[in-house]
Amino acid sequence: MIFDLKIGCVVTPRQLSNVFQYSFMRWKLGIDYIPNSYLYEIDTQNSRKIQVTGDQKIVYLGLGTWKVKD
C-alpha cells in the first residue's frame, strides 16, 4: 500500500496505524493510541488533544496537527 500524507488529506487513525509504527504516529504525526479504550488522541492546532474513534475521519493540517472532519 502506498500512503501519501499531504496537508488536507482525510484519513482515519486506524488506517494510519496500519501503515506507521506507534512511535512515529505519536511523536511525528501527533496521534496517540489510548490503551484498552479503542480511542485515539489527536493533537489540534490550538495545542489541545481530542479523542476520536479509530474509524472517525480526521484531516491533516501539517506539523502533527489534525482536525475532525465535519
All heavy atoms as TSV, in Angstrom:
chain	resi	resn	atom	element	x	y	z
A	1	MET	N	N	0.841	-1.179	0.000
A	1	MET	CA	C	0.000	0.000	0.000
A	1	MET	C	C	0.887	1.244	0.000
A	1	MET	O	O	1.777	1.380	0.807
A	1	MET	CB	C	-0.888	-0.006	1.249
A	1	MET	CG	C	-1.636	1.283	1.408
A	1	MET	SD	S	-2.338	1.604	3.032
A	1	MET	CE	C	-3.694	0.494	3.075
A	2	ILE	N	N	0.627	2.132	-0.909
A	2	ILE	CA	C	1.330	3.412	-0.954
A	2	ILE	C	C	0.502	4.415	-0.174
A	2	ILE	O	O	-0.709	4.515	-0.361
A	2	ILE	CB	C	1.532	3.883	-2.405
A	2	ILE	CG1	C	2.437	2.892	-3.133
A	2	ILE	CG2	C	2.105	5.276	-2.449
A	2	ILE	CD1	C	2.580	3.186	-4.608
A	3	PHE	N	N	1.162	5.146	0.695
A	3	PHE	CA	C	0.450	6.089	1.547
A	3	PHE	C	C	1.113	7.443	1.416
A	3	PHE	O	O	2.285	7.595	1.726
A	3	PHE	CB	C	0.496	5.611	3.005
A	3	PHE	CG	C	-0.610	6.168	3.827
A	3	PHE	CD1	C	-1.835	5.538	3.865
A	3	PHE	CD2	C	-0.429	7.318	4.561
A	3	PHE	CE1	C	-2.874	6.047	4.623
A	3	PHE	CE2	C	-1.454	7.834	5.325
A	3	PHE	CZ	C	-2.677	7.188	5.351
A	4	ASP	N	N	0.372	8.429	0.947
A	4	ASP	CA	C	0.900	9.766	0.723
A	4	ASP	C	C	0.170	10.734	1.652
A	4	ASP	O	O	-0.969	11.086	1.397
A	4	ASP	CB	C	0.710	10.155	-0.739
A	4	ASP	CG	C	1.468	11.411	-1.104
A	4	ASP	OD1	O	2.316	11.854	-0.310
A	4	ASP	OD2	O	1.220	11.941	-2.200
A	5	LEU	N	N	0.830	11.139	2.726
A	5	LEU	CA	C	0.215	12.013	3.715
A	5	LEU	C	C	0.520	13.466	3.362
A	5	LEU	O	O	1.633	13.935	3.519
A	5	LEU	CB	C	0.745	11.676	5.116
A	5	LEU	CG	C	0.074	12.350	6.282
A	5	LEU	CD1	C	-1.397	11.969	6.339
A	5	LEU	CD2	C	0.747	11.934	7.571
A	6	LYS	N	N	-0.490	14.161	2.838
A	6	LYS	CA	C	-0.350	15.561	2.456
A	6	LYS	C	C	-1.287	16.405	3.300
A	6	LYS	O	O	-2.269	15.913	3.841
A	6	LYS	CB	C	-0.710	15.757	0.985
A	6	LYS	CG	C	0.239	15.092	0.032
A	6	LYS	CD	C	-0.173	15.368	-1.384
A	6	LYS	CE	C	0.778	14.692	-2.345
A	6	LYS	NZ	N	0.394	14.909	-3.730
A	7	ILE	N	N	-0.987	17.686	3.376
A	7	ILE	CA	C	-1.869	18.616	4.083
A	7	ILE	C	C	-3.240	18.586	3.413
A	7	ILE	O	O	-3.360	18.677	2.200
A	7	ILE	CB	C	-1.272	20.032	4.085
A	7	ILE	CG1	C	-0.002	20.039	4.936
A	7	ILE	CG2	C	-2.277	21.048	4.606
A	7	ILE	CD1	C	0.750	21.341	4.932
A	8	GLY	N	N	-4.267	18.433	4.238
A	8	GLY	CA	C	-5.636	18.390	3.736
A	8	GLY	C	C	-6.158	16.993	3.462
A	8	GLY	O	O	-7.331	16.836	3.147
A	9	CYS	N	N	-5.309	15.968	3.570
A	9	CYS	CA	C	-5.804	14.621	3.293
A	9	CYS	C	C	-6.707	14.153	4.434
A	9	CYS	O	O	-6.538	14.531	5.584
A	9	CYS	CB	C	-4.668	13.642	3.048
A	9	CYS	SG	S	-3.873	13.023	4.515
A	10	VAL	N	N	-7.692	13.340	4.085
A	10	VAL	CA	C	-8.651	12.803	5.047
A	10	VAL	C	C	-8.330	11.322	5.238
A	10	VAL	O	O	-8.206	10.576	4.274
A	10	VAL	CB	C	-10.100	12.973	4.536
A	10	VAL	CG1	C	-11.085	12.369	5.509
A	10	VAL	CG2	C	-10.399	14.441	4.290
A	11	VAL	N	N	-8.209	10.924	6.507
A	11	VAL	CA	C	-7.809	9.558	6.833
A	11	VAL	C	C	-8.371	9.201	8.204
A	11	VAL	O	O	-8.816	10.081	8.939
A	11	VAL	CB	C	-6.256	9.455	6.797
A	11	VAL	CG1	C	-5.627	10.236	7.904
A	11	VAL	CG2	C	-5.781	8.032	6.771
A	12	THR	N	N	-8.377	7.926	8.544
A	12	THR	CA	C	-8.792	7.506	9.883
A	12	THR	C	C	-7.555	7.101	10.675
A	12	THR	O	O	-6.553	6.668	10.081
A	12	THR	CB	C	-9.778	6.317	9.830
A	12	THR	OG1	O	-9.102	5.168	9.341
A	12	THR	CG2	C	-11.001	6.631	8.993
A	13	PRO	N	N	-7.595	7.212	11.991
A	13	PRO	CA	C	-6.455	6.774	12.800
A	13	PRO	C	C	-6.110	5.297	12.588
A	13	PRO	O	O	-4.949	4.914	12.588
A	13	PRO	CB	C	-6.915	7.018	14.235
A	13	PRO	CG	C	-7.889	8.134	14.122
A	13	PRO	CD	C	-8.602	7.882	12.824
A	14	ARG	N	N	-7.112	4.471	12.373
A	14	ARG	CA	C	-6.860	3.049	12.153
A	14	ARG	C	C	-6.087	2.827	10.845
A	14	ARG	O	O	-5.194	1.980	10.783
A	14	ARG	CB	C	-8.158	2.262	12.144
A	14	ARG	CG	C	-7.917	0.762	12.125
A	14	ARG	CD	C	-9.135	-0.053	12.488
A	14	ARG	NE	N	-9.479	0.173	13.878
A	14	ARG	CZ	C	-10.694	0.471	14.302
A	14	ARG	NH1	N	-11.690	0.571	13.454
A	14	ARG	NH2	N	-10.934	0.660	15.572
A	15	GLN	N	N	-6.399	3.583	9.798
A	15	GLN	CA	C	-5.649	3.468	8.549
A	15	GLN	C	C	-4.189	3.844	8.774
A	15	GLN	O	O	-3.289	3.191	8.255
A	15	GLN	CB	C	-6.262	4.367	7.473
A	15	GLN	CG	C	-7.584	3.886	6.951
A	15	GLN	CD	C	-8.225	4.891	6.022
A	15	GLN	OE1	O	-8.078	6.114	6.196
A	15	GLN	NE2	N	-8.968	4.408	5.041
A	16	LEU	N	N	-3.962	4.893	9.542
A	16	LEU	CA	C	-2.587	5.313	9.832
A	16	LEU	C	C	-1.847	4.255	10.636
A	16	LEU	O	O	-0.670	3.982	10.376
A	16	LEU	CB	C	-2.595	6.642	10.593
A	16	LEU	CG	C	-3.028	7.859	9.800
A	16	LEU	CD1	C	-3.187	9.054	10.731
A	16	LEU	CD2	C	-2.044	8.172	8.691
A	17	SER	N	N	-2.525	3.633	11.593
A	17	SER	CA	C	-1.852	2.630	12.423
A	17	SER	C	C	-1.527	1.368	11.637
A	17	SER	O	O	-0.645	0.614	12.032
A	17	SER	CB	C	-2.686	2.298	13.656
A	17	SER	OG	O	-3.867	1.625	13.296
A	18	ASN	N	N	-2.210	1.134	10.519
A	18	ASN	CA	C	-1.877	0.001	9.651
A	18	ASN	C	C	-0.617	0.251	8.848
A	18	ASN	O	O	-0.002	-0.693	8.359
A	18	ASN	CB	C	-3.027	-0.311	8.704
A	18	ASN	CG	C	-4.204	-0.938	9.394
A	18	ASN	OD1	O	-4.053	-1.566	10.437
A	18	ASN	ND2	N	-5.388	-0.774	8.831
A	19	VAL	N	N	-0.228	1.514	8.701
A	19	VAL	CA	C	0.916	1.870	7.869
A	19	VAL	C	C	2.129	2.292	8.703
A	19	VAL	O	O	3.258	1.905	8.402
A	19	VAL	CB	C	0.532	3.010	6.891
A	19	VAL	CG1	C	1.718	3.455	6.072
A	19	VAL	CG2	C	-0.616	2.566	5.993
A	20	PHE	N	N	1.898	3.078	9.749
A	20	PHE	CA	C	3.001	3.644	10.527
A	20	PHE	C	C	3.152	2.958	11.885
A	20	PHE	O	O	2.177	2.496	12.463
A	20	PHE	CB	C	2.777	5.146	10.751
A	20	PHE	CG	C	2.740	5.941	9.474
A	20	PHE	CD1	C	1.553	6.503	9.042
A	20	PHE	CD2	C	3.881	6.122	8.710
A	20	PHE	CE1	C	1.500	7.245	7.864
A	20	PHE	CE2	C	3.836	6.852	7.539
A	20	PHE	CZ	C	2.652	7.413	7.117
A	21	GLN	N	N	4.372	2.959	12.394
A	21	GLN	CA	C	4.635	2.426	13.723
A	21	GLN	C	C	4.098	3.383	14.780
A	21	GLN	O	O	3.984	4.582	14.568
A	21	GLN	CB	C	6.131	2.234	13.945
A	21	GLN	CG	C	6.734	1.161	13.088
A	21	GLN	CD	C	8.218	1.004	13.361
A	21	GLN	OE1	O	8.821	1.813	14.050
A	21	GLN	NE2	N	8.798	-0.025	12.802
A	22	TYR	N	N	3.820	2.820	15.963
A	22	TYR	CA	C	3.245	3.583	17.070
A	22	TYR	C	C	4.096	4.802	17.434
A	22	TYR	O	O	3.572	5.902	17.586
A	22	TYR	CB	C	3.076	2.666	18.292
A	22	TYR	CG	C	2.701	3.410	19.547
A	22	TYR	CD1	C	1.410	3.875	19.726
A	22	TYR	CD2	C	3.636	3.658	20.537
A	22	TYR	CE1	C	1.053	4.566	20.874
A	22	TYR	CE2	C	3.284	4.350	21.686
A	22	TYR	CZ	C	1.996	4.795	21.839
A	22	TYR	OH	O	1.664	5.486	22.959
A	23	SER	N	N	5.405	4.622	17.566
A	23	SER	CA	C	6.255	5.740	17.993
A	23	SER	C	C	6.267	6.864	16.957
A	23	SER	O	O	6.268	8.038	17.312
A	23	SER	CB	C	7.677	5.264	18.279
A	23	SER	OG	O	8.238	4.674	17.126
A	24	PHE	N	N	6.247	6.528	15.670
A	24	PHE	CA	C	6.204	7.556	14.629
A	24	PHE	C	C	4.881	8.306	14.689
A	24	PHE	O	O	4.857	9.539	14.590
A	24	PHE	CB	C	6.392	6.929	13.245
A	24	PHE	CG	C	6.408	7.938	12.134
A	24	PHE	CD1	C	7.557	8.664	11.859
A	24	PHE	CD2	C	5.278	8.181	11.369
A	24	PHE	CE1	C	7.581	9.609	10.833
A	24	PHE	CE2	C	5.284	9.111	10.351
A	24	PHE	CZ	C	6.441	9.827	10.084
A	25	MET	N	N	3.788	7.580	14.867
A	25	MET	CA	C	2.476	8.232	14.962
A	25	MET	C	C	2.425	9.172	16.156
A	25	MET	O	O	1.903	10.276	16.051
A	25	MET	CB	C	1.365	7.185	15.078
A	25	MET	CG	C	1.057	6.492	13.783
A	25	MET	SD	S	-0.288	5.322	13.908
A	25	MET	CE	C	-1.625	6.343	14.494
A	26	ARG	N	N	2.966	8.729	17.273
A	26	ARG	CA	C	2.882	9.531	18.495
A	26	ARG	C	C	3.761	10.785	18.420
A	26	ARG	O	O	3.314	11.879	18.735
A	26	ARG	CB	C	3.287	8.680	19.684
A	26	ARG	CG	C	3.162	9.424	20.976
A	26	ARG	CD	C	3.445	8.531	22.144
A	26	ARG	NE	N	3.174	9.253	23.382
A	26	ARG	CZ	C	3.472	8.790	24.564
A	26	ARG	NH1	N	4.029	7.607	24.688
A	26	ARG	NH2	N	3.213	9.498	25.632
A	27	TRP	N	N	5.011	10.625	18.042
A	27	TRP	CA	C	5.957	11.745	18.122
A	27	TRP	C	C	6.004	12.616	16.878
A	27	TRP	O	O	6.324	13.801	16.966
A	27	TRP	CB	C	7.345	11.230	18.460
A	27	TRP	CG	C	7.363	10.505	19.763
A	27	TRP	CD1	C	7.575	9.179	19.967
A	27	TRP	CD2	C	7.116	11.055	21.064
A	27	TRP	NE1	N	7.477	8.871	21.293
A	27	TRP	CE2	C	7.198	10.000	21.995
A	27	TRP	CE3	C	6.824	12.330	21.527
A	27	TRP	CZ2	C	7.002	10.183	23.365
A	27	TRP	CZ3	C	6.626	12.501	22.889
A	27	TRP	CH2	C	6.723	11.454	23.786
A	28	LYS	N	N	5.691	12.084	15.714
A	28	LYS	CA	C	5.772	12.870	14.475
A	28	LYS	C	C	4.408	13.290	13.928
A	28	LYS	O	O	4.267	14.378	13.389
A	28	LYS	CB	C	6.524	12.090	13.394
A	28	LYS	CG	C	7.939	11.742	13.758
A	28	LYS	CD	C	8.787	12.978	13.899
A	28	LYS	CE	C	10.228	12.590	14.211
A	28	LYS	NZ	N	11.068	13.728	14.486
A	29	LEU	N	N	3.412	12.397	14.061
A	29	LEU	CA	C	2.099	12.702	13.498
A	29	LEU	C	C	1.110	13.266	14.515
A	29	LEU	O	O	0.045	13.735	14.144
A	29	LEU	CB	C	1.492	11.455	12.848
A	29	LEU	CG	C	2.231	10.904	11.635
A	29	LEU	CD1	C	1.497	9.692	11.083
A	29	LEU	CD2	C	2.396	11.965	10.571
A	30	GLY	N	N	1.431	13.201	15.791
A	30	GLY	CA	C	0.549	13.766	16.809
A	30	GLY	C	C	-0.693	12.944	17.085
A	30	GLY	O	O	-1.733	13.487	17.444
A	31	ILE	N	N	-0.588	11.612	16.904
A	31	ILE	CA	C	-1.715	10.721	17.172
A	31	ILE	C	C	-1.265	9.667	18.170
A	31	ILE	O	O	-0.293	8.963	17.942
A	31	ILE	CB	C	-2.205	10.034	15.888
A	31	ILE	CG1	C	-2.663	11.082	14.885
A	31	ILE	CG2	C	-3.326	9.047	16.191
A	31	ILE	CD1	C	-3.065	10.523	13.557
A	32	ASP	N	N	-1.992	9.558	19.263
A	32	ASP	CA	C	-1.622	8.634	20.325
A	32	ASP	C	C	-2.775	7.673	20.587
A	32	ASP	O	O	-3.928	8.094	20.681
A	32	ASP	CB	C	-1.295	9.419	21.599
A	32	ASP	CG	C	-0.592	8.595	22.648
A	32	ASP	OD1	O	-0.146	7.476	22.335
A	32	ASP	OD2	O	-0.487	9.078	23.783
A	33	TYR	N	N	-2.469	6.376	20.695
A	33	TYR	CA	C	-3.488	5.369	20.994
A	33	TYR	C	C	-3.690	5.292	22.505
A	33	TYR	O	O	-2.730	5.274	23.262
A	33	TYR	CB	C	-3.060	4.003	20.449
A	33	TYR	CG	C	-4.038	2.901	20.751
A	33	TYR	CD1	C	-5.277	2.877	20.125
A	33	TYR	CD2	C	-3.733	1.903	21.654
A	33	TYR	CE1	C	-6.187	1.886	20.404
A	33	TYR	CE2	C	-4.632	0.888	21.934
A	33	TYR	CZ	C	-5.856	0.885	21.303
A	33	TYR	OH	O	-6.759	-0.101	21.583
A	34	ILE	N	N	-4.930	5.253	22.942
A	34	ILE	CA	C	-5.248	5.121	24.367
A	34	ILE	C	C	-5.520	3.643	24.633
A	34	ILE	O	O	-6.527	3.102	24.161
A	34	ILE	CB	C	-6.472	5.973	24.747
A	34	ILE	CG1	C	-6.234	7.432	24.370
A	34	ILE	CG2	C	-6.792	5.833	26.221
A	34	ILE	CD1	C	-7.457	8.299	24.480
A	35	PRO	N	N	-4.644	2.965	25.376
A	35	PRO	CA	C	-4.809	1.525	25.612
A	35	PRO	C	C	-6.137	1.184	26.286
A	35	PRO	O	O	-6.647	1.944	27.101
A	35	PRO	CB	C	-3.637	1.181	26.538
A	35	PRO	CG	C	-2.677	2.299	26.399
A	35	PRO	CD	C	-3.469	3.505	26.026
A	36	ASN	N	N	-6.676	0.032	25.915
A	36	ASN	CA	C	-7.899	-0.529	26.493
A	36	ASN	C	C	-9.136	0.342	26.301
A	36	ASN	O	O	-10.088	0.243	27.061
A	36	ASN	CB	C	-7.719	-0.822	27.986
A	36	ASN	CG	C	-6.581	-1.770	28.237
A	36	ASN	OD1	O	-6.382	-2.726	27.487
A	36	ASN	ND2	N	-5.804	-1.500	29.260
A	37	SER	N	N	-9.134	1.220	25.330
A	37	SER	CA	C	-10.297	2.084	25.132
A	37	SER	C	C	-10.765	2.146	23.683
A	37	SER	O	O	-11.829	2.657	23.412
A	37	SER	CB	C	-9.986	3.509	25.595
A	37	SER	OG	O	-9.042	4.094	24.723
A	38	TYR	N	N	-9.954	1.669	22.742
A	38	TYR	CA	C	-10.246	1.745	21.310
A	38	TYR	C	C	-10.357	3.189	20.829
A	38	TYR	O	O	-11.011	3.467	19.838
A	38	TYR	CB	C	-11.522	0.981	20.949
A	38	TYR	CG	C	-11.456	-0.467	21.325
A	38	TYR	CD1	C	-12.148	-0.951	22.420
A	38	TYR	CD2	C	-10.675	-1.363	20.592
A	38	TYR	CE1	C	-12.080	-2.279	22.783
A	38	TYR	CE2	C	-10.603	-2.701	20.945
A	38	TYR	CZ	C	-11.309	-3.155	22.036
A	38	TYR	OH	O	-11.237	-4.473	22.383
A	39	LEU	N	N	-9.741	4.118	21.561
A	39	LEU	CA	C	-9.749	5.528	21.177
A	39	LEU	C	C	-8.341	6.006	20.862
A	39	LEU	O	O	-7.356	5.439	21.315
A	39	LEU	CB	C	-10.330	6.385	22.310
A	39	LEU	CG	C	-11.792	6.182	22.651
A	39	LEU	CD1	C	-12.156	6.994	23.884
A	39	LEU	CD2	C	-12.682	6.564	21.480
A	40	TYR	N	N	-8.286	7.073	20.093
A	40	TYR	CA	C	-7.027	7.741	19.781
A	40	TYR	C	C	-7.137	9.189	20.233
A	40	TYR	O	O	-8.225	9.755	20.256
A	40	TYR	CB	C	-6.761	7.721	18.272
A	40	TYR	CG	C	-6.495	6.349	17.709
A	40	TYR	CD1	C	-7.524	5.474	17.404
A	40	TYR	CD2	C	-5.192	5.922	17.465
A	40	TYR	CE1	C	-7.280	4.222	16.872
A	40	TYR	CE2	C	-4.939	4.674	16.937
A	40	TYR	CZ	C	-5.979	3.837	16.640
A	40	TYR	OH	O	-5.723	2.588	16.121
A	41	GLU	N	N	-6.010	9.803	20.574
A	41	GLU	CA	C	-5.953	11.237	20.872
A	41	GLU	C	C	-5.190	11.910	19.755
A	41	GLU	O	O	-4.097	11.472	19.400
A	41	GLU	CB	C	-5.222	11.497	22.190
A	41	GLU	CG	C	-6.083	11.418	23.389
A	41	GLU	CD	C	-5.362	11.871	24.649
A	41	GLU	OE1	O	-4.126	11.861	24.687
A	41	GLU	OE2	O	-6.055	12.226	25.593
A	42	ILE	N	N	-5.773	12.967	19.194
A	42	ILE	CA	C	-5.096	13.705	18.128
A	42	ILE	C	C	-4.759	15.101	18.634
A	42	ILE	O	O	-5.505	15.697	19.406
A	42	ILE	CB	C	-5.957	13.786	16.849
A	42	ILE	CG1	C	-7.300	14.471	17.107
A	42	ILE	CG2	C	-6.175	12.397	16.270
A	42	ILE	CD1	C	-8.103	14.751	15.859
A	43	ASP	N	N	-3.615	15.620	18.191
A	43	ASP	CA	C	-3.215	16.987	18.522
A	43	ASP	C	C	-3.912	17.938	17.560
A	43	ASP	O	O	-3.975	17.695	16.360
A	43	ASP	CB	C	-1.696	17.157	18.385
A	43	ASP	CG	C	-0.924	16.401	19.450
A	43	ASP	OD1	O	-1.508	16.089	20.504
A	43	ASP	OD2	O	0.265	16.122	19.229
A	44	THR	N	N	-4.441	19.040	18.102
A	44	THR	CA	C	-5.118	20.034	17.278
A	44	THR	C	C	-4.275	21.300	17.176
A	44	THR	O	O	-3.258	21.434	17.849
A	44	THR	CB	C	-6.506	20.382	17.864
A	44	THR	OG1	O	-6.328	20.939	19.161
A	44	THR	CG2	C	-7.387	19.147	17.961
A	45	GLN	N	N	-4.714	22.230	16.366
A	45	GLN	CA	C	-3.970	23.472	16.142
A	45	GLN	C	C	-3.789	24.300	17.398
A	45	GLN	O	O	-2.787	24.964	17.558
A	45	GLN	CB	C	-4.676	24.333	15.094
A	45	GLN	CG	C	-4.448	23.863	13.698
A	45	GLN	CD	C	-5.120	24.794	12.705
A	45	GLN	OE1	O	-6.177	25.334	12.967
A	45	GLN	NE2	N	-4.494	24.956	11.560
A	46	ASN	N	N	-4.743	24.283	18.286
A	46	ASN	CA	C	-4.673	25.135	19.476
A	46	ASN	C	C	-4.076	24.390	20.671
A	46	ASN	O	O	-4.421	24.663	21.811
A	46	ASN	CB	C	-6.045	25.721	19.815
A	46	ASN	CG	C	-7.108	24.656	19.926
A	46	ASN	OD1	O	-6.828	23.477	19.802
A	46	ASN	ND2	N	-8.336	25.076	20.149
A	47	SER	N	N	-3.183	23.436	20.407
A	47	SER	CA	C	-2.442	22.689	21.433
A	47	SER	C	C	-3.335	21.888	22.367
A	47	SER	O	O	-2.967	21.646	23.503
A	47	SER	CB	C	-1.550	23.639	22.239
A	47	SER	OG	O	-0.650	24.286	21.395
A	48	ARG	N	N	-4.495	21.497	21.903
A	48	ARG	CA	C	-5.373	20.623	22.680
A	48	ARG	C	C	-5.330	19.233	22.086
A	48	ARG	O	O	-4.887	19.036	20.972
A	48	ARG	CB	C	-6.814	21.127	22.618
A	48	ARG	CG	C	-7.044	22.382	23.391
A	48	ARG	CD	C	-8.518	22.722	23.472
A	48	ARG	NE	N	-9.354	21.627	22.990
A	48	ARG	CZ	C	-10.564	21.771	22.497
A	48	ARG	NH1	N	-11.096	22.957	22.409
A	48	ARG	NH2	N	-11.269	20.751	22.080
A	49	LYS	N	N	-5.825	18.280	22.842
A	49	LYS	CA	C	-5.954	16.916	22.355
A	49	LYS	C	C	-7.431	16.561	22.334
A	49	LYS	O	O	-8.169	16.900	23.246
A	49	LYS	CB	C	-5.199	15.942	23.249
A	49	LYS	CG	C	-3.696	16.104	23.152
A	49	LYS	CD	C	-2.999	14.994	23.912
A	49	LYS	CE	C	-1.512	15.127	23.807
A	49	LYS	NZ	N	-0.963	14.575	22.597
A	50	ILE	N	N	-7.852	15.896	21.277
A	50	ILE	CA	C	-9.240	15.466	21.126
A	50	ILE	C	C	-9.242	13.950	20.978
A	50	ILE	O	O	-8.416	13.394	20.255
A	50	ILE	CB	C	-9.890	16.110	19.884
A	50	ILE	CG1	C	-9.949	17.623	20.024
A	50	ILE	CG2	C	-11.277	15.544	19.653
A	50	ILE	CD1	C	-10.474	18.317	18.787
A	51	GLN	N	N	-10.184	13.285	21.632
A	51	GLN	CA	C	-10.310	11.841	21.500
A	51	GLN	C	C	-11.233	11.512	20.333
A	51	GLN	O	O	-12.298	12.114	20.188
A	51	GLN	CB	C	-10.856	11.229	22.781
A	51	GLN	CG	C	-9.891	11.323	23.929
A	51	GLN	CD	C	-10.415	10.630	25.173
A	51	GLN	OE1	O	-11.535	10.150	25.207
A	51	GLN	NE2	N	-9.589	10.589	26.197
A	52	VAL	N	N	-10.794	10.556	19.509
A	52	VAL	CA	C	-11.585	10.098	18.366
A	52	VAL	C	C	-11.547	8.576	18.319
A	52	VAL	O	O	-10.642	7.956	18.870
A	52	VAL	CB	C	-11.053	10.680	17.026
A	52	VAL	CG1	C	-11.202	12.185	16.976
A	52	VAL	CG2	C	-9.616	10.278	16.785
A	53	THR	N	N	-12.523	7.997	17.633
A	53	THR	CA	C	-12.526	6.548	17.445
A	53	THR	C	C	-11.592	6.209	16.290
A	53	THR	O	O	-11.190	7.084	15.518
A	53	THR	CB	C	-13.939	6.031	17.126
A	53	THR	OG1	O	-14.356	6.588	15.880
A	53	THR	CG2	C	-14.920	6.380	18.231
A	54	GLY	N	N	-11.281	4.943	16.144
A	54	GLY	CA	C	-10.373	4.512	15.080
A	54	GLY	C	C	-10.931	4.688	13.692
A	54	GLY	O	O	-10.188	4.767	12.714
A	55	ASP	N	N	-12.269	4.748	13.560
A	55	ASP	CA	C	-12.909	4.885	12.253
A	55	ASP	C	C	-13.368	6.307	11.940
A	55	ASP	O	O	-13.930	6.549	10.880
A	55	ASP	CB	C	-14.117	3.953	12.169
A	55	ASP	CG	C	-13.697	2.499	12.217
A	55	ASP	OD1	O	-12.604	2.172	11.727
A	55	ASP	OD2	O	-14.466	1.685	12.760
A	56	GLN	N	N	-13.121	7.235	12.851
A	56	GLN	CA	C	-13.546	8.625	12.635
A	56	GLN	C	C	-12.577	9.309	11.669
A	56	GLN	O	O	-11.357	9.179	11.786
A	56	GLN	CB	C	-13.568	9.357	13.966
A	56	GLN	CG	C	-14.333	10.637	13.933
A	56	GLN	CD	C	-14.618	11.150	15.343
A	56	GLN	OE1	O	-14.315	10.495	16.335
A	56	GLN	NE2	N	-15.198	12.319	15.408
A	57	LYS	N	N	-13.116	10.050	10.716
A	57	LYS	CA	C	-12.274	10.716	9.719
A	57	LYS	C	C	-11.665	11.981	10.300
A	57	LYS	O	O	-12.354	12.780	10.926
A	57	LYS	CB	C	-13.082	11.030	8.465
A	57	LYS	CG	C	-13.486	9.769	7.753
A	57	LYS	CD	C	-14.160	10.050	6.450
A	57	LYS	CE	C	-14.524	8.700	5.845
A	57	LYS	NZ	N	-14.794	8.775	4.460
A	58	ILE	N	N	-10.359	12.137	10.066
A	58	ILE	CA	C	-9.629	13.316	10.519
A	58	ILE	C	C	-8.879	13.911	9.336
A	58	ILE	O	O	-8.570	13.218	8.364
A	58	ILE	CB	C	-8.666	12.981	11.681
A	58	ILE	CG1	C	-7.711	11.863	11.310
A	58	ILE	CG2	C	-9.452	12.609	12.931
A	58	ILE	CD1	C	-6.663	11.535	12.367
A	59	VAL	N	N	-8.605	15.212	9.411
A	59	VAL	CA	C	-7.948	15.946	8.331
A	59	VAL	C	C	-6.579	16.398	8.811
A	59	VAL	O	O	-6.459	17.022	9.875
A	59	VAL	CB	C	-8.787	17.173	7.907
A	59	VAL	CG1	C	-8.107	17.937	6.787
A	59	VAL	CG2	C	-10.188	16.751	7.513
A	60	TYR	N	N	-5.535	16.122	8.020
A	60	TYR	CA	C	-4.169	16.511	8.371
A	60	TYR	C	C	-3.958	17.992	8.064
A	60	TYR	O	O	-4.212	18.450	6.956
A	60	TYR	CB	C	-3.173	15.661	7.595
A	60	TYR	CG	C	-1.741	15.897	7.991
A	60	TYR	CD1	C	-1.325	15.744	9.304
A	60	TYR	CD2	C	-0.794	16.271	7.048
A	60	TYR	CE1	C	-0.005	15.945	9.674
A	60	TYR	CE2	C	0.524	16.465	7.411
A	60	TYR	CZ	C	0.910	16.301	8.722
A	60	TYR	OH	O	2.210	16.513	9.090
A	61	LEU	N	N	-3.492	18.749	9.069
A	61	LEU	CA	C	-3.258	20.188	8.905
A	61	LEU	C	C	-1.780	20.535	8.793
A	61	LEU	O	O	-1.428	21.689	8.596
A	61	LEU	CB	C	-3.879	20.953	10.085
A	61	LEU	CG	C	-5.370	20.735	10.303
A	61	LEU	CD1	C	-5.826	21.459	11.560
A	61	LEU	CD2	C	-6.165	21.183	9.100
A	62	GLY	N	N	-0.914	19.544	8.948
A	62	GLY	CA	C	0.526	19.770	8.873
A	62	GLY	C	C	1.147	19.891	10.244
A	62	GLY	O	O	0.476	20.213	11.233
A	63	LEU	N	N	2.439	19.605	10.323
A	63	LEU	CA	C	3.220	19.698	11.553
A	63	LEU	C	C	2.598	18.943	12.721
A	63	LEU	O	O	2.599	19.393	13.853
A	63	LEU	CB	C	3.456	21.158	11.933
A	63	LEU	CG	C	4.212	22.005	10.915
A	63	LEU	CD1	C	4.255	23.458	11.327
A	63	LEU	CD2	C	5.600	21.462	10.701
A	64	GLY	N	N	2.042	17.772	12.447
A	64	GLY	CA	C	1.488	16.933	13.503
A	64	GLY	C	C	0.200	17.425	14.115
A	64	GLY	O	O	-0.116	17.099	15.244
A	65	THR	N	N	-0.560	18.225	13.386
A	65	THR	CA	C	-1.847	18.703	13.888
A	65	THR	C	C	-2.968	18.218	12.989
A	65	THR	O	O	-2.790	18.027	11.783
A	65	THR	CB	C	-1.895	20.242	13.998
A	65	THR	OG1	O	-1.641	20.815	12.726
A	65	THR	CG2	C	-0.890	20.747	15.012
A	66	TRP	N	N	-4.138	18.037	13.597
A	66	TRP	CA	C	-5.293	17.466	12.920
A	66	TRP	C	C	-6.569	18.208	13.315
A	66	TRP	O	O	-6.592	18.933	14.276
A	66	TRP	CB	C	-5.454	16.002	13.333
A	66	TRP	CG	C	-4.265	15.158	13.001
A	66	TRP	CD1	C	-3.129	15.032	13.752
A	66	TRP	CD2	C	-4.072	14.377	11.853
A	66	TRP	NE1	N	-2.255	14.187	13.116
A	66	TRP	CE2	C	-2.815	13.766	11.950
A	66	TRP	CE3	C	-4.867	14.109	10.726
A	66	TRP	CZ2	C	-2.315	12.918	10.987
A	66	TRP	CZ3	C	-4.355	13.251	9.756
A	66	TRP	CH2	C	-3.104	12.664	9.887
A	67	LYS	N	N	-7.625	17.951	12.548
A	67	LYS	CA	C	-8.965	18.368	12.939
A	67	LYS	C	C	-9.924	17.258	12.528
A	67	LYS	O	O	-9.644	16.473	11.626
A	67	LYS	CB	C	-9.382	19.702	12.301
A	67	LYS	CG	C	-9.697	19.626	10.839
A	67	LYS	CD	C	-10.220	20.953	10.332
A	67	LYS	CE	C	-10.611	20.828	8.857
A	67	LYS	NZ	N	-11.200	22.048	8.360
A	68	VAL	N	N	-11.040	17.177	13.233
A	68	VAL	CA	C	-12.045	16.182	12.926
A	68	VAL	C	C	-12.819	16.651	11.704
A	68	VAL	O	O	-13.202	17.824	11.610
A	68	VAL	CB	C	-13.000	15.978	14.132
A	68	VAL	CG1	C	-14.096	14.998	13.786
A	68	VAL	CG2	C	-12.209	15.507	15.341
A	69	LYS	N	N	-13.022	15.740	10.752
A	69	LYS	CA	C	-13.758	16.111	9.543
A	69	LYS	C	C	-15.217	16.307	9.902
A	69	LYS	O	O	-15.817	15.492	10.582
A	69	LYS	CB	C	-13.630	15.015	8.491
A	69	LYS	CG	C	-14.256	15.377	7.177
A	69	LYS	CD	C	-13.861	14.391	6.121
A	69	LYS	CE	C	-14.366	14.621	4.746
A	69	LYS	NZ	N	-15.323	15.541	4.409
A	70	ASP	N	N	-15.780	17.402	9.427
A	70	ASP	CA	C	-17.194	17.719	9.705
A	70	ASP	C	C	-18.124	16.788	8.981
A	70	ASP	O	O	-17.910	16.260	7.991
A	70	ASP	CB	C	-17.501	19.158	9.287
A	70	ASP	CG	C	-16.662	20.151	10.096
A	70	ASP	OD1	O	-16.373	19.850	11.278
A	70	ASP	OD2	O	-16.296	21.188	9.542
